[in-house]
């Protein structure tokens, strides 16, 4: 399975996942033109996208959803109780080519997609995506890495996990309301590092740090925090465990 970050962070999230017979987007938080441009830059015709699956309905995850599925006739999958709230974000969804509500595992061609709820400021999900010979998990938004999440990702060969903020950088933010919103609904670098170590001890070797906040984090800082925690736990980064960062508005192959 191939996973490419088209963009990740507080300004827009969109991930491309490819299996033998299936191409999907996880989130569509960029304007339509940006999604089209980035897909073409990785050699993918947008018409080939089979579905868009949505982790949550914040605008940074759904900004281009309606236009994309209307134009390219992809299926859209959103948690069943979120459609009415989604209309407030992006307008009337009645014209969607094919709306699909999930309240449990679902299939898109040869992929089985297993949603699991994560702690966040609003209703939010991670996805474990299973193909014939591989299994990966994507968790762009999460406030606590708990035992339920661990159980859902345990068999994955790759996990993309939110690594939103550095504690010191967050404390220096002037906008205290924004600071609290970031703190209460997302993982800090240290919390993410603790989760990565826990997963590494279960045998997971490949990770990506997602949803870095542009005002309270930096890729090199997040990566150092996680790699330092791995070293302290007895792992050798780039030998035993491999960690990448997904960044704002930058195409990056994660696995």
C-alpha positions in Angstrom: 0.0 0.0 0.0 1.2 3.5 -0.8 0.5 6.6 1.4 1.4 10.1 0.3 0.7 13.3 2.3 -0.5 16.0 0.0 -0.7 18.4 2.9 -0.9 18.1 6.7 -1.4 20.7 9.4 -3.7 23.3 10.7 -4.2 24.9 7.3 -5.4 21.7 5.5 -5.2 17.9 5.5 -5.3 15.5 2.6 -3.7 12.1 2.2 -3.6 9.8 -0.8 -3.8 6.1 -0.2 -3.3 3.6 -3.1 -3.8 -0.2 -3.1 -3.9 -2.7 -6.0 -7.4 -1.8 -7.2 -8.3 1.3 -5.2 -7.3 4.9 -4.8 -8.8 7.0 -2.0 -8.2 10.3 -0.2 -8.3 10.5 3.5 -9.7 14.1 4.1 -10.1 16.8 1.6 -9.1 19.9 3.5 -7.5 21.8 0.6 -9.3 23.9 -2.1 -10.3 21.8 -5.1 -7.6 23.4 -7.3 -4.9 22.4 -4.8 -6.1 18.8 -4.6 -6.1 18.5 -8.4 -2.7 20.1 -8.7 -1.1 17.8 -6.1 -2.7 14.6 -7.4 -1.4 15.5 -10.9 2.1 16.2 -9.4 2.2 12.6 -8.1 0.9 11.2 -11.4 -2.7 10.5 -10.4 -5.7 11.6 -12.5 -8.3 12.9 -10.0 -11.0 11.0 -11.9 -9.3 7.8 -10.7 -10.1 8.5 -7.0 -12.7 6.0 -5.9 -13.6 7.6 -2.5 -12.9 10.4 0.0 -13.1 9.3 3.6 -13.4 12.0 6.3 -11.9 11.9 9.8 -13.8 14.9 11.0 -15.8 17.8 9.6 -13.5 20.7 10.6 -12.9 22.9 7.6 -9.3 21.9 7.4 -10.4 18.4 6.6 -13.4 19.1 4.3 -12.7 22.3 2.5 -12.6 20.8 -1.0 -14.9 17.8 -0.4 -18.1 18.9 -2.0 -16.4 20.3 -5.2 -14.2 17.2 -5.6 -16.9 14.6 -5.3 -19.3 16.6 -7.4 -16.8 17.0 -10.2 -15.1 13.6 -10.1 -18.0 11.4 -9.0 -16.1 9.9 -6.1 -18.0 8.4 -3.1 -17.8 10.4 0.1 -17.8 8.6 3.5 -18.6 10.6 6.6 -19.8 9.5 10.0 -23.6 9.1 9.9 -24.5 11.8 12.3 -22.2 14.5 10.8 -23.9 15.2 7.5 -26.2 17.9 8.8 -23.3 19.7 10.5 -21.3 19.3 7.4 -23.8 21.4 5.4 -22.9 24.4 7.7 -19.3 24.0 6.7 -19.5 23.5 2.9 -23.1 23.9 1.9 -25.9 21.6 0.7 -24.7 18.0 0.4 -27.8 16.7 -1.3 -26.1 17.0 -4.7 -23.3 14.7 -3.8 -22.8 12.0 -6.3 -23.0 9.3 -3.7 -23.1 10.0 0.0 -22.2 7.2 2.3 -22.6 7.1 6.1 -20.3 4.9 8.2 -21.0 3.7 11.7 -18.6 0.8 11.6 -16.2 -0.9 9.1 -16.9 -0.4 5.4 -15.4 -1.3 2.1 -14.1 0.6 -0.9 -13.4 -1.9 -3.6 -10.5 -4.1 -2.3 -9.9 -2.0 0.8 -11.6 -2.6 4.2 -11.7 0.6 6.2 -12.1 0.3 10.0 -13.0 3.6 11.7 -12.3 4.1 15.4 -13.3 7.2 17.5 -10.5 9.4 18.8 -10.7 12.1 21.5 -10.9 15.6 20.0 -12.9 18.8 20.3 -15.5 17.4 17.9 -16.6 13.9 16.7 -13.4 12.5 15.2 -12.1 9.2 13.8 -8.9 7.5 12.9 -8.9 4.8 10.2 -7.2 1.5 9.9 -7.0 0.6 6.2 -6.6 -3.1 5.3 -5.6 -4.4 1.8 -5.0 -8.0 0.8 -1.4 -8.0 2.0 -0.9 -4.9 4.2 -2.5 -2.8 6.9 -1.9 0.9 7.8 -3.5 3.4 10.1 -4.0 7.2 9.8 -4.9 9.4 12.8 -4.6 13.0 11.9 -6.5 14.4 14.9 -6.4 12.9 18.4 -6.2 14.3 22.0 -5.3 11.1 23.8 -3.6 7.9 22.7 -5.5 5.4 24.7 -5.8 1.6 24.9 -8.7 1.6 22.4 -6.6 3.3 19.8 -3.7 1.0 20.5 -5.9 -2.0 19.9 -7.0 -0.7 16.5 -3.5 0.0 15.2 -1.8 -3.0 16.7 -1.5 -5.0 13.4 -0.5 -2.0 11.2 2.8 -1.9 9.5 2.6 1.9 9.4 0.9 4.5 11.6 0.5 8.2 10.8 -0.2 10.0 14.1 -1.0 13.6 15.0 2.0 15.4 16.6 0.5 18.8 16.9 2.4 21.1 19.2 5.6 21.7 21.3 4.7 22.6 24.9 7.1 25.5 25.1 6.1 26.9 21.8 2.4 26.6 22.7 3.0 28.4 26.0 4.5 31.4 24.1 1.4 31.9 21.9 -0.3 35.2 22.4 -3.8 34.0 21.5 -4.8 32.1 24.6 -8.1 30.8 23.2 -6.3 29.3 20.3 -3.7 27.9 22.6 -6.4 26.1 24.7 -8.1 24.7 21.6 -4.8 23.3 20.4 -3.8 21.9 23.8 -7.2 20.3 24.5 -7.8 18.5 21.2 -4.4 17.3 20.0 -1.2 15.4 21.0 1.9 17.3 22.1 5.3 16.2 20.7 6.0 14.4 24.0 2.6 12.7 24.1 3.1 11.6 20.5 6.6 10.3 21.3 5.3 8.3 24.2 2.7 6.7 21.8 5.3 6.0 19.2 7.5 4.2 21.7 4.5 2.2 22.9 3.7 1.1 19.3 7.3 0.4 18.5 7.4 -2.0 21.5 4.5 -3.8 19.8 6.5 -4.3 16.7 5.3 -1.4 14.5 8.3 0.1 12.7 7.1 2.9 10.4 5.6 6.1 11.5 4.7 9.6 10.2 4.0 12.6 12.4 0.9 14.4 11.2 -0.9 17.7 11.7 2.0 19.8 13.0 0.6 23.2 13.9 2.5 26.0 12.1 2.4 28.4 15.1 3.4 25.9 17.8 5.6 23.3 16.2 8.4 22.6 13.7 9.1 19.4 11.8 12.7 19.2 13.1 11.5 19.7 16.6 8.8 17.1 16.5 11.1 14.6 14.8 13.9 15.2 17.4 11.4 14.7 20.3 10.2 11.4 18.9 13.6 10.1 18.0 15.1 11.0 21.4 12.3 9.1 23.1 12.9 6.1 20.9 16.6 6.2 21.7 15.9 6.4 25.4 13.7 3.3 25.0 16.5 1.4 23.3 15.5 1.8 19.7 17.8 3.0 16.9 15.9 5.5 14.6 16.5 4.9 10.9 17.6 1.3 11.8 15.0 -0.2 14.1 12.2 2.4 13.6 11.6 4.8 10.8 9.9 8.2 11.4 8.9 10.8 8.9 7.1 14.2 9.2 4.1 15.2 7.0 4.2 18.9 6.5 2.0 21.9 5.5 1.3 22.1 1.8 4.2 19.7 0.9 3.9 16.5 -1.0 5.7 13.7 0.8 5.6 9.9 0.4 5.1 8.4 3.9 5.3 4.7 2.9 
